[in-house]
Amino acid sequence: MNRKTLMLSVAMILGGSMAWAQIDPQALADDYFQQGYTRVEITVGPGDVKVEAVNGATQVEVVYVRATGAVISRESGPASL
């Protein structure tokens, strides 16, 4: 698969039981790429996972609960170059 731009950064803060979170950052990134996004950045925090992704001229930011995968918030708008 040809991808124009790949930017995947994962900053993990692990501690105690949080090390075994149910959400898989790589699988999440792969899913966004399969949806046609060409740039995906993932940040893993102690309780949430933030995804910033660009598809053409549109950028989305989605925050998930790390333990369950539930969406906390979702924003979209024009992509900044």
C-alpha positions as CSV (number, residue, x, y, z in Angstrom):
1,M,0.0,0.0,0.0
2,N,1.4,3.4,-1.0
3,R,1.1,6.1,1.7
4,K,2.1,9.7,0.9
5,T,2.8,10.7,4.4
6,L,3.1,8.6,7.5
7,M,3.5,10.3,10.8
8,L,2.8,8.1,13.8
9,S,4.0,9.1,17.2
10,V,3.1,7.3,20.3
11,A,3.9,8.8,23.7
12,M,3.0,6.3,26.3
13,I,2.7,6.9,30.0
14,L,2.5,3.5,31.6
15,G,1.8,2.7,35.2
16,G,0.2,-0.1,37.1
17,S,-2.8,-1.7,35.4
18,M,-2.8,1.0,32.7
19,A,-0.1,-0.8,31.0
20,W,-2.7,-3.4,29.8
21,A,-5.1,-0.9,28.2
22,Q,-7.7,-2.4,25.8
23,I,-7.1,0.1,23.0
24,D,-4.3,-0.7,20.6
25,P,-2.7,2.5,19.1
26,Q,-1.3,0.7,16.1
27,A,-4.6,-0.9,15.2
28,L,-6.3,2.5,15.6
29,A,-3.8,4.1,13.3
30,D,-4.2,1.2,10.7
31,D,-8.0,1.8,10.8
32,Y,-7.6,5.5,10.0
33,F,-5.2,4.7,7.1
34,Q,-7.7,2.1,5.8
35,Q,-10.4,4.9,5.9
36,G,-8.2,7.0,3.5
37,Y,-6.4,9.3,6.0
38,T,-2.8,10.1,4.8
39,R,-1.4,11.5,8.0
40,V,-2.2,10.0,11.5
41,E,-0.8,11.1,14.8
42,I,-1.6,9.2,18.0
43,T,-0.9,10.3,21.5
44,V,-1.5,7.9,24.4
45,G,-2.1,9.4,27.8
46,P,-2.9,7.9,31.2
47,G,-6.6,7.8,30.6
48,D,-7.2,8.6,27.0
49,V,-5.9,8.2,23.4
50,K,-6.0,11.2,21.1
51,V,-6.0,10.8,17.3
52,E,-5.2,13.6,14.9
53,A,-5.7,12.6,11.3
54,V,-5.8,14.3,7.9
55,N,-7.7,13.2,4.8
56,G,-7.2,15.7,1.9
57,A,-8.3,19.1,3.1
58,T,-10.0,17.8,6.3
59,Q,-8.5,17.2,9.7
60,V,-10.2,15.3,12.5
61,E,-9.3,15.1,16.2
62,V,-10.9,12.2,18.1
63,V,-10.3,11.5,21.8
64,Y,-11.0,7.9,23.1
65,V,-11.3,6.5,26.6
66,R,-8.2,4.4,26.8
67,A,-9.8,1.5,28.7
68,T,-13.0,1.1,26.7
69,G,-12.4,2.8,23.3
70,A,-15.5,5.0,23.8
71,V,-15.3,8.4,22.0
72,I,-15.0,11.3,24.4
73,S,-14.9,14.1,21.8
74,R,-14.7,14.5,18.1
75,E,-13.8,17.7,16.1
76,S,-13.2,18.3,12.4
77,G,-12.2,21.2,10.3
78,P,-9.9,22.3,7.5
79,A,-6.4,20.7,7.6
80,S,-3.6,23.1,8.5
81,L,-0.6,22.7,6.3
